[in-house]
Amino acid sequence: MKRFLYHLVRLMLALVFIYAGAVKMQDVVTFAGYVAAYQILPYAANYLVAATLPYIEFIAGVLLLLNVRIRPALVVIGSMTLVFMVALISVLFRGLEIDCGCFDPGGGQDVTAGVALLRDIGLMVLVVLTWWLRTSGRDEERGTWDEETLS
Amino acid sequence: MFSDLKRIGLEACVLIAFGALFGLTLNHQLVVDAFSGQLVSPLRPATQESVPVALPLPVLIDEVQQVMASGGLIVDARNPELFAMGHIDGALSLALVDSDALLPDFLARISKDQVIVTYCSGFGCPDSFDLGVLLIELGYQDVRVFEGGYPEWRDAGLPVAGGSQ
């Protein structure tokens, strides 16, 4: 049961981060605009973040999907989520309107900082849960889980 | 246990370095342009075949003030409701969503050599850029885009009008 749950949360996290990374990779410049809207980094640094972050998210997601290097991938994903949460809290405190608020041809709704923060808390819970299931599962069933693929 | 954590940390760093390297390899031109102070167009580079000959130049908040001071026209590309809730003082409303209806009047009133700066709801909002492209296609010679838009202007404490601001 624990093993099933482990694979379930692992795959959920993997898909979330692969999707998040892939979408942002499609349009790095627009993503840079979103980063800039947080008004945390200097102008050029927004582009540096936009040019690298989606790829890190994507690779970490792929590792989770393939069930290799799980704990390093979780450390990376957890750290990124933590940084996002701090950024979102700072946005909330400064009362910035990071929503586009303009006409969207795709019809999609922008996500407010509060909703995004709640979503990040959910992701953080999944990260911790995956770590815990991964570690305790291996302790309990030492020898039955394949050490090579899980390490 | 400690060596285990150390190994995990090291592997996490390798993962980040690998991802960053991968991203920089694919986007190095964008990053170089940004750090060398060249303003980067919010349009995706060279993916569309029918890129207009000229694109609106992105400007920063200081330049918007200079343009205003020298008689340039500031154009709000957001919808009329947002314009009514608050806009850059002195801006003209030309909502991209209503541009078909509004442009004939705009074309009749504003001469083609007028310096124009468009804006909308800040970074991530494409309307000001799209409107800028449209105005250039219609023959306006100097169209610029204020990417920071209304949020940056308002947060900088500069004059706004409308709404309860």
Boltz contact constraints between the chains, C-beta under 6 A:
constraints:
  - contact:
      token1: [A, 28]
      token2: [B, 27]
      max_distance: 6.0
  - contact:
      token1: [A, 29]
      token2: [B, 42]
      max_distance: 6.0
  - contact:
      token1: [A, 33]
      token2: [B, 123]
      max_distance: 6.0
  - contact:
      token1: [A, 33]
      token2: [B, 124]
      max_distance: 6.0
  - contact:
      token1: [A, 34]
      token2: [B, 124]
      max_distance: 6.0
  - contact:
      token1: [A, 36]
      token2: [B, 123]
      max_distance: 6.0
  - contact:
      token1: [A, 37]
      token2: [B, 122]
      max_distance: 6.0
  - contact:
      token1: [A, 37]
      token2: [B, 123]
      max_distance: 6.0
  - contact:
      token1: [A, 37]
      token2: [B, 124]
      max_distance: 6.0
  - contact:
      token1: [A, 44]
      token2: [B, 34]
      max_distance: 6.0
  - contact:
      token1: [A, 44]
      token2: [B, 35]
      max_distance: 6.0
  - contact:
      token1: [A, 47]
      token2: [B, 30]
      max_distance: 6.0
  - contact:
      token1: [A, 47]
      token2: [B, 31]
      max_distance: 6.0
  - contact:
      token1: [A, 47]
      token2: [B, 34]
      max_distance: 6.0
  - contact:
      token1: [A, 48]
      token2: [B, 31]
      max_distance: 6.0
  - contact:
      token1: [A, 51]
      token2: [B, 23]
      max_distance: 6.0
  - contact:
      token1: [A, 51]
      token2: [B, 27]
      max_distance: 6.0
  - contact:
      token1: [A, 51]
      token2: [B, 30]
      max_distance: 6.0
  - contact:
      token1: [A, 51]
      token2: [B, 31]
      max_distance: 6.0
  - contact:
      token1: [A, 52]
      token2: [B, 20]
      max_distance: 6.0
  - contact:
      token1: [A, 52]
      token2: [B, 23]
      max_distance: 6.0
  - contact:
      token1: [A, 55]
      token2: [B, 19]
      max_distance: 6.0
  - contact:
      token1: [A, 55]
      token2: [B, 22]
      max_distance: 6.0
  - contact:
      token1: [A, 55]
      token2: [B, 23]
      max_distance: 6.0
  - contact:
      token1: [A, 56]
      token2: [B, 16]
      max_distance: 6.0
  - contact:
      token1: [A, 56]
      token2: [B, 19]
      max_distance: 6.0
  - contact:
      token1: [A, 59]
      token2: [B, 19]
      max_distance: 6.0
  - contact:
      token1: [A, 69]
      token2: [B, 11]
      max_distance: 6.0
  - contact:
      token1: [A, 71]
      token2: [B, 8]
      max_distance: 6.0
  - contact:
      token1: [A, 72]
      token2: [B, 8]
      max_distance: 6.0
  - contact:
      token1: [A, 72]
      token2: [B, 11]
      max_distance: 6.0
  - contact:
      token1: [A, 72]
      token2: [B, 12]
      max_distance: 6.0
  - contact:
      token1: [A, 72]
      token2: [B, 15]
      max_distance: 6.0
  - contact:
      token1: [A, 75]
      token2: [B, 8]
      max_distance: 6.0
  - contact:
      token1: [A, 75]
      token2: [B, 12]
      max_distance: 6.0
  - contact:
      token1: [A, 76]
      token2: [B, 12]
      max_distance: 6.0
  - contact:
      token1: [A, 76]
      token2: [B, 15]
      max_distance: 6.0
  - contact:
      token1: [A, 76]
      token2: [B, 16]
      max_distance: 6.0
  - contact:
      token1: [A, 97]
      token2: [B, 151]
      max_distance: 6.0
  - contact:
      token1: [A, 100]
      token2: [B, 121]
      max_distance: 6.0
  - contact:
      token1: [A, 100]
      token2: [B, 124]
      max_distance: 6.0
  - contact:
      token1: [A, 100]
      token2: [B, 125]
      max_distance: 6.0
  - contact:
      token1: [A, 101]
      token2: [B, 121]
      max_distance: 6.0
  - contact:
      token1: [A, 102]
      token2: [B, 78]
      max_distance: 6.0
  - contact:
      token1: [A, 102]
      token2: [B, 120]
      max_distance: 6.0
  - contact:
      token1: [A, 102]
      token2: [B, 121]
      max_distance: 6.0
  - contact:
      token1: [A, 102]
      token2: [B, 125]
      max_distance: 6.0
  - contact:
      token1: [A, 102]
      token2: [B, 127]
      max_distance: 6.0
  - contact:
      token1: [A, 103]
      token2: [B, 79]
      max_distance: 6.0
  - contact:
      token1: [A, 103]
      token2: [B, 97]
      max_distance: 6.0
